[in-house]
Amino acid sequence: MLKEIKEEPDKLKRILLRADDVREIAREIKNIKRVFVIGRGTSDNAGLYGKYIFEIICRIPSECYPPSIFTYYNVNLLNKNSLVLLLSQSGETPDVIRGIEAAKNANAPSLLITNERDSTGAEMADYVIFTDAGREEAIAATKTYVSELLELYLLCSFLSNLCDIPFYLPEKVKEIIKIEKKIREIAYSMSGIEKMICIGRGVNYPTALEASLKLKETSYIFSEAISGCDLWHGPLAIIEDGFPIMALTPDDRLKKPLLELIQKLKDVRAYILSVSDSHEVNSIADKHIEVPYIKNEFLTPITHIVPVQIFSNYLAYAKGINPDEPRYLTKVTKR
């Protein structure tokens, strides 16, 4: 897992160098009116990020579409103006295959983002974006996740005519990997935790979901992702002295409301681990992982998930668990 995290800067650079492939697909699908996003597990979290940026950057209505609507309830709401966007590291996820079939039945274009060129999904989909992240041996996805996020960002960038290719991004990720030792120390200092709430807002709510998933997969702790807004509406009542909170808080337009929430959590004596590029946020946390600042808020989900991946890896080792082989899990889930 750690080896694959350290490959991320090179994988992101490769994606940026062939951004014209994504530009061409954006031209082909420029007339879409709605996006239905389908994924499972880590790819589902990437898909939620995609929903946010399709709506914010491209102004195209989007939704994360439960495949059970057409697999079990036999309802197909797709049409020729709908893009069915599917994400699958393996290209073999059964719900993704069914999603492509549903798209074909409705004459809707399908676009698959996958890491596997020789997959069933790649053969079936109308359009395919290959992340080409290389073989991912660890069961917990890392480099394929950040690769999916960047491909989604490029797609929306070209669809909206923003046409931004962030060549600076791999160096920012390298900066994070350089503080591996500090992240390891923090993880070992927190080895006794058995639960954690991960909070984020906006485009970093999916980051909180992915952070929570990584903690479950690697360290077997009970973790839950809660929107920084939703925590005020009920879940705040469960916070008690020392309750671990991971606060994913970039210095963007949502920093102020998250800062207010973090201060409230401090008031009720929660234990805050901040993952942030904001000195203001980090200065009030019990522990913090400082993330390099980037101006583009839509890329902060990449810079903020990388330190969490490293933290999850070392938290597992601190607990005597091998993060590369989580119990009961397989790389390709046939469900």
C-alpha positions as CSV (number, residue, x, y, z in Angstrom):
1,M,0.0,0.0,0.0
2,L,2.7,2.5,1.0
3,K,4.7,1.6,-2.2
4,E,1.7,2.4,-4.3
5,I,1.0,5.7,-2.5
6,K,4.6,6.7,-3.3
7,E,3.9,6.0,-7.0
8,E,1.1,8.6,-7.1
9,P,3.1,11.6,-8.3
10,D,4.4,9.7,-11.3
11,K,0.9,8.4,-12.1
12,L,-0.6,11.8,-11.9
13,K,2.1,13.2,-14.1
14,R,1.4,10.6,-16.8
15,I,-2.3,11.5,-16.7
16,L,-1.5,15.1,-17.2
17,L,0.8,14.4,-20.1
18,R,-1.9,12.7,-22.0
19,A,-4.7,15.1,-21.1
20,D,-5.5,15.5,-24.8
21,D,-7.1,12.0,-24.7
22,V,-9.7,13.3,-22.2
23,R,-10.1,16.5,-24.2
24,E,-11.2,14.5,-27.2
25,I,-13.8,12.5,-25.2
26,A,-15.1,15.8,-23.8
27,R,-15.7,17.0,-27.4
28,E,-17.6,13.8,-28.2
29,I,-20.0,14.2,-25.2
30,K,-20.3,18.0,-25.1
31,N,-24.1,17.9,-25.7
32,I,-25.0,15.9,-22.6
33,K,-27.8,17.3,-20.4
34,R,-27.5,15.1,-17.4
35,V,-24.9,12.7,-15.8
36,F,-25.7,9.5,-13.9
37,V,-22.7,8.3,-12.0
38,I,-22.2,4.7,-11.0
39,G,-19.4,3.2,-8.9
40,R,-18.9,1.0,-5.8
41,G,-16.6,1.4,-2.8
42,T,-13.7,3.8,-3.5
43,S,-15.0,4.4,-7.0
44,D,-18.3,5.5,-5.5
45,N,-16.5,8.1,-3.5
46,A,-14.7,9.3,-6.6
47,G,-18.0,9.4,-8.3
48,L,-19.5,11.7,-5.7
49,Y,-16.6,14.0,-6.2
50,G,-17.5,13.8,-9.9
51,K,-21.1,14.8,-9.2
52,Y,-20.0,17.9,-7.3
53,I,-17.7,19.1,-10.1
54,F,-20.0,18.3,-12.9
55,E,-22.6,20.6,-11.3
56,I,-20.2,23.3,-10.0
57,I,-17.8,23.6,-12.9
58,C,-19.9,22.4,-15.8
59,R,-23.4,23.3,-14.5
60,I,-24.7,19.9,-15.6
61,P,-27.2,18.2,-13.3
62,S,-25.7,15.0,-12.0
63,E,-26.5,12.3,-9.5
64,C,-24.9,9.2,-8.0
65,Y,-27.3,6.6,-9.4
66,P,-28.0,3.5,-7.4
67,P,-27.7,0.5,-9.8
68,S,-30.5,-1.3,-7.9
69,I,-33.0,1.1,-9.6
70,F,-32.5,-0.8,-12.9
71,T,-31.2,-4.1,-11.6
72,Y,-33.8,-4.9,-9.0
73,Y,-36.6,-2.4,-9.6
74,N,-36.4,-2.6,-13.4
75,V,-36.7,1.2,-13.8
76,N,-34.6,2.9,-16.5
77,L,-34.6,6.7,-16.4
78,L,-31.8,7.1,-18.9
79,N,-32.2,8.7,-22.4
80,K,-30.0,9.7,-25.3
81,N,-29.1,13.0,-23.6
82,S,-27.9,11.3,-20.4
83,L,-24.3,10.4,-19.9
84,V,-23.8,7.2,-17.8
85,L,-20.4,7.8,-16.1
86,L,-19.0,4.6,-14.6
87,L,-16.0,4.2,-12.4
88,S,-14.3,0.9,-11.7
89,Q,-10.7,0.1,-10.9
90,S,-11.0,-3.4,-12.4
91,G,-13.6,-2.7,-15.0
92,E,-15.4,-5.9,-13.8
93,T,-17.7,-4.7,-11.1
94,P,-21.1,-6.3,-11.8
95,D,-23.1,-3.1,-11.1
96,V,-20.8,-1.2,-13.6
97,I,-21.4,-3.9,-16.3
98,R,-25.2,-3.7,-15.7
99,G,-25.0,0.1,-15.9
100,I,-23.4,-0.1,-19.3
101,E,-26.1,-2.5,-20.4
102,A,-28.8,-0.1,-19.1
103,A,-27.2,2.7,-21.0
104,K,-27.2,0.7,-24.2
105,N,-30.9,-0.2,-23.7
106,A,-31.7,3.5,-23.4
107,N,-29.4,4.7,-26.3
108,A,-27.5,6.7,-23.7
109,P,-23.7,7.2,-24.1
110,S,-21.6,5.4,-21.5
111,L,-18.2,6.5,-20.3
112,L,-16.0,4.2,-18.2
113,I,-13.0,5.4,-16.1
114,T,-10.9,2.3,-15.3
115,N,-7.4,1.0,-14.7
116,E,-7.8,-2.2,-16.7
117,R,-7.5,-2.0,-20.5
118,D,-8.5,-5.7,-21.0
119,S,-11.6,-5.6,-18.9
120,T,-15.2,-6.4,-19.7
121,G,-16.3,-2.9,-19.0
122,A,-13.7,-1.4,-21.3
123,E,-14.9,-3.6,-24.2
124,M,-18.6,-2.6,-23.6
125,A,-18.5,1.1,-22.9
126,D,-18.9,3.7,-25.7
127,Y,-16.0,5.8,-24.3
128,V,-13.2,4.8,-22.0
129,I,-10.6,6.8,-20.0
130,F,-7.8,4.6,-18.8
131,T,-6.1,5.8,-15.6
132,D,-3.1,3.5,-16.4
133,A,-2.0,3.6,-12.8
134,G,-0.3,0.3,-13.1
135,R,-1.1,-2.9,-11.2
136,E,-2.5,-2.1,-7.8
137,E,-1.7,-5.1,-5.5
138,A,-2.9,-3.7,-2.2
139,I,-6.6,-4.3,-1.6
140,A,-7.1,-0.8,-0.3
141,A,-7.2,1.4,-3.4
142,T,-4.8,4.4,-3.3
143,K,-3.2,5.4,-6.6
144,T,-6.3,4.4,-8.6
145,Y,-8.4,6.7,-6.4
146,V,-6.4,9.8,-7.0
147,S,-6.1,8.9,-10.6
148,E,-9.9,8.7,-11.0
149,L,-10.2,12.1,-9.3
150,L,-7.7,13.8,-11.7
151,E,-9.4,12.2,-14.7
152,L,-12.7,13.5,-13.5
153,Y,-11.3,17.0,-13.0
154,L,-9.7,17.1,-16.5
155,L,-13.0,15.9,-18.0
156,C,-15.0,18.7,-16.3
157,S,-12.2,21.2,-17.1
158,F,-12.5,20.5,-20.8
159,L,-16.3,20.2,-20.9
160,S,-16.6,23.6,-19.3
161,N,-13.9,25.1,-21.6
162,L,-11.8,25.9,-18.5
163,C,-9.1,23.7,-20.1
164,D,-6.9,23.7,-17.0
165,I,-4.1,21.1,-16.9
166,P,-2.5,21.3,-13.4
167,F,1.0,20.3,-14.1
168,Y,2.0,21.5,-10.6
169,L,-0.1,18.9,-8.9
170,P,2.4,15.9,-8.8
171,E,5.0,18.1,-7.0
172,K,2.5,19.0,-4.4
173,V,1.8,15.3,-3.8
174,K,5.6,14.7,-3.6
175,E,5.7,17.3,-0.8
176,I,3.2,15.3,1.2
177,I,5.1,12.0,0.8
178,K,8.2,13.8,2.2
179,I,6.4,14.2,5.5
180,E,5.8,10.4,5.8
181,K,7.8,10.2,9.0
182,K,5.7,12.8,10.8
183,I,2.5,11.2,9.7
184,R,3.8,7.8,10.9
185,E,4.5,9.4,14.3
186,I,1.0,10.8,14.5
187,A,-0.5,7.4,13.6
188,Y,1.5,5.5,16.2
189,S,0.6,8.1,18.8
190,M,-3.1,7.4,18.1
191,S,-2.8,3.6,17.9
192,G,-5.3,3.1,20.7
193,I,-8.3,4.6,18.9
194,E,-11.2,2.3,18.1
195,K,-13.5,4.8,16.4
196,M,-13.3,8.1,14.4
197,I,-15.5,10.5,12.7
198,C,-14.2,12.1,9.5
199,I,-15.6,15.5,8.6
200,G,-15.4,17.5,5.3
201,R,-17.7,19.7,3.3
202,G,-18.4,20.4,-0.4
203,V,-15.9,18.6,-2.7
204,N,-14.2,17.3,0.3
205,Y,-17.2,15.4,1.7
206,P,-16.2,12.6,-0.7
207,T,-12.7,12.9,0.8
208,A,-14.2,12.3,4.3
209,L,-16.0,9.2,2.9
210,E,-12.8,7.8,1.4
211,A,-10.9,8.6,4.6
212,S,-13.4,6.7,6.6
213,L,-13.3,3.8,4.2
214,K,-9.5,3.6,4.4
215,L,-9.6,3.5,8.2
216,K,-12.2,0.7,8.1
217,E,-10.3,-1.4,5.5
218,T,-6.9,-1.1,7.0
219,S,-7.3,-0.6,10.8
220,Y,-10.7,-2.3,11.4
221,I,-11.9,0.7,13.5
222,F,-15.4,2.0,13.4
223,S,-15.3,5.2,11.4
224,E,-18.0,7.3,9.9
225,A,-17.9,10.2,7.5
226,I,-20.3,13.0,8.3
227,S,-20.7,16.3,6.4
228,G,-19.5,19.2,8.5
229,C,-22.9,20.7,8.1
230,D,-24.8,17.5,9.1
231,L,-22.8,17.0,12.3
232,W,-24.6,19.9,13.8
233,H,-28.0,18.2,13.2
234,G,-28.0,15.3,15.7
235,P,-24.6,13.5,15.5
236,L,-23.0,16.1,17.7
237,A,-24.7,14.5,20.6
238,I,-22.5,11.4,20.5
239,I,-19.3,13.4,21.0
240,E,-17.7,12.8,24.4
241,D,-14.4,13.6,26.0
242,G,-11.5,12.5,23.8
243,F,-13.7,11.4,20.8
244,P,-11.4,11.2,17.8
245,I,-12.3,13.5,14.9
246,M,-10.4,13.8,11.6
247,A,-11.1,17.3,10.1
248,L,-10.4,17.6,6.4
249,T,-10.3,21.3,6.1
250,P,-8.7,23.0,3.1
251,D,-8.3,26.8,3.0
252,D,-11.2,27.4,0.7
253,R,-14.7,28.9,0.8
254,L,-15.9,26.3,3.3
255,K,-13.1,26.9,5.8
256,K,-15.0,29.3,7.9
257,P,-18.1,27.1,8.7
258,L,-15.8,24.1,9.3
259,L,-13.6,26.2,11.6
260,E,-16.7,27.1,13.7
261,L,-17.5,23.4,13.9
262,I,-14.0,22.5,15.0
263,Q,-14.1,25.1,17.7
264,K,-17.4,23.7,18.9
265,L,-15.9,20.2,18.9
266,K,-13.0,21.5,20.9
267,D,-15.4,23.0,23.4
268,V,-17.0,19.6,24.0
269,R,-13.5,18.1,24.3
270,A,-13.2,16.1,21.1
271,Y,-9.7,15.1,20.0
272,I,-9.1,16.8,16.7
273,L,-6.7,15.5,14.0
274,S,-6.7,18.2,11.3
275,V,-5.6,17.5,7.7
276,S,-5.3,21.0,6.3
277,D,-3.4,23.6,4.5
278,S,-4.7,26.3,6.8
279,H,-2.4,27.4,9.7
280,E,-5.5,28.8,11.5
281,V,-7.1,25.3,11.5
282,N,-4.0,23.4,12.3
283,S,-3.2,25.7,15.2
284,I,-6.3,24.7,17.2
285,A,-6.1,21.0,16.5
286,D,-4.6,18.4,19.0
287,K,-2.6,16.9,16.1
288,H,-2.3,18.1,12.6
289,I,-1.0,17.1,9.2
290,E,0.0,20.1,7.2
291,V,-0.9,19.9,3.5
292,P,0.7,22.1,0.9
293,Y,-1.6,24.9,-0.3
294,I,-3.1,24.9,-3.7
295,K,-5.3,27.7,-5.0
296,N,-7.6,25.4,-7.0
297,E,-10.1,24.1,-4.4
298,F,-11.3,21.4,-6.8
299,L,-7.9,19.7,-6.5
300,T,-7.8,19.7,-2.7
301,P,-9.5,16.3,-2.5
302,I,-6.3,14.9,-4.0
303,T,-3.9,16.7,-1.7
304,H,-6.0,16.0,1.3
305,I,-6.5,12.2,0.8
306,V,-2.9,11.4,0.2
307,P,-1.8,12.0,3.9
308,V,-4.9,10.1,5.1
309,Q,-3.8,7.1,3.0
310,I,-0.3,7.2,4.6
311,F,-1.9,7.7,8.1
312,S,-4.2,4.7,7.5
313,N,-1.3,2.5,6.5
314,Y,0.7,3.3,9.6
315,L,-2.3,3.2,12.0
316,A,-2.8,-0.4,10.8
317,Y,0.8,-1.3,11.5
318,A,0.6,0.4,14.9
319,K,-2.3,-1.9,15.7
320,G,-0.4,-5.0,14.5
321,I,-2.5,-5.3,11.3
322,N,-1.2,-5.8,7.7
323,P,-2.9,-3.0,5.7
324,D,-2.1,-4.8,2.4
325,E,-4.4,-7.8,3.2
326,P,-7.5,-6.7,5.0
327,R,-9.6,-9.6,6.3
328,Y,-12.5,-10.8,4.3
329,L,-11.8,-8.5,1.4
330,T,-10.7,-9.2,-2.2
331,K,-9.4,-6.8,-4.9
332,V,-12.3,-7.4,-7.3
333,T,-15.6,-7.6,-5.5
334,K,-18.2,-9.6,-7.4
335,R,-21.2,-8.0,-5.7
